[in-house]
């Protein structure tokens, strides 16, 4: 079997390992193996392919891993739709009890129920939205 094919197989194995682990640790080695496959396919000796693999892998690891770690620590994406309403404050318009009521939430009138079924909120009370189920906001103080 040609040496470049072996390097290509190594690159695929590293790529599959990266997909399985999602740690962004094996991807630079897959890139190094791909470069080594190209170098080997061009007719360079085994030592040159190995050096190319090591150099490219280390450079990619040093350059890309800090970027990947920064992206993993970013705040979650902006929430949209009803998910964006969770955590917001609302004002009770009609008494909110287990049989429902209504609140003004983000400028709109929503049906509401207390998150804890034993709670009751009178009109004018400021509540927080804990969950949205369908078109009903589940609220608590």
PyMOL commands that set and color helices and strands:
alter all, ss='L'
color gray80, all
select helices_A, chain A and resi 3-21+27-41+46-72+81-85
alter helices_A, ss='H'
color red, helices_A
select strands_A, chain A and resi 89-97+100-105+108-114+126-133+136-140
alter strands_A, ss='S'
color yellow, strands_A
deselect
rebuild
show_as cartoon
